[in-house]
Amino acid sequence: MSNQVLRPIAPWRRRMAGSALAGLLAITALSACGGGGSGGSGDSGSSVTGFSQSDAAAKSGPEAQPAAGAGDPSAVSPESARAGVGQKLVRRANLNLKVDTLTTAAQRIRAIATQQSGAVVSEELYTSEQGRDTSGSITISVPASSLDATIALIEKVGDVQFRNTSSEDVTGTYVDTEARVESLTASVARMRELISKASTVADLVALENELSKREADLDALTAQLNSLKDQVAQSPIAISLSTNDFQSVSAGGFLSGLKSGWSAFLTSVSVLVTVVGAVLPFAVVIGVVAVPVVWWLRRRRAGRLPLVAPAPQTAGPMTPPSAG
């Protein structure tokens, strides 16, 4: 047998071997823990996993639904949903009517609203200084399907001097809001199911807090959807009433400018006369008090002036008498 010389192992080789051994032990331990954990924590793991999946699905909302169902041939696109719902329009109308008697016109409009299954939303009548009703406004709400027929009946009440109808397409907002309501409704149902299966206090508290947030969001979206439904179903008509012609924009030109200038001049003169009339009583009172005071001050000043004596007359040179 030949003699072999045993050389010591280098320090860096010992470190590499130690690191490899430690890594192998760690992998073995993790594998054992993973196998034992999957069999020992079935209920808790399922509740937490279910909560995470439900949370992600509910928070995704309608925006994530097309992406989630992109590979599903039966998934409904937003365009298809809009086509299935139909166009949603919010229609409004405004009218200006010149009428003979304001109260009679308002009474006829109220009767028309009742006839068309509508209602009066607001009504105001303005009285002039002579005690007569000269202008007013009344707003009614009728079913959207009866809007045109109602306008035709109202136009017979008086002389139409202005008419305006408008339509706003809210189909996109309606479909999106409806989809979000459906998504949140399903999410709330899943959250309640998870709460019934929660096995720990921490999971129960987290699920209940999330359920409260979902229910609040669902209530807000439901109110928004109901408001959209009401706006689509009912159409408001605002009617302005007057016994006189409604003011219109006057034509320009020299006569119009002259009329405006004369009106401004008369207004300025009226303001000046008003100011003078307001100041005149105070000026009279001040004059009555000031005149005697000024007279007394002048008399007093004149009494204090020194008397100046007349200058003496200088005699001329005396002439001696002549000798005779």
Sequence and secondary structure as in RCSB ss.txt:
>XXXX:A:sequence
MSNQVLRPIAPWRRRMAGSALAGLLAITALSACGGGGSGGSGDSGSSVTGFSQSDAAAKSGPEAQPAAGAGDPSA
VSPESARAGVGQKLVRRANLNLKVDTLTTAAQRIRAIATQQSGAVVSEELYTSEQGRDTSGSITISVPASSLDAT
IALIEKVGDVQFRNTSSEDVTGTYVDTEARVESLTASVARMRELISKASTVADLVALENELSKREADLDALTAQL
NSLKDQVAQSPIAISLSTNDFQSVSAGGFLSGLKSGWSAFLTSVSVLVTVVGAVLPFAVVIGVVAVPVVWWLRRR
RAGRLPLVAPAPQTAGPMTPPSAG
>XXXX:A:secstr
          HHHHHHHHHHHHHHHHHHHHHHHHHHHHHH HHHHHHHHHHHHHHHHHHHHHHHHHHHTTT TT 
  HHHHHHHH   EEEEEEEEEE S HHHHHHHHHHHHHHTT EEEEEEEEE TTS EEEEEEEEEEEGGGHHHH
HHHHTTTSEEEEEEEEEEE HHHHHHHHHHHHHHHHHHHHHHHHHHH  SHHHHHHHHHHHHHHHHHHHHHHHHH
HHHHHHHHEEEEEEEEESS        SHHHHHHHHHHHHHHHHHHHHHHHHHHHHHHHHHHHHHHHHHHHHHHH
HHHTS                   
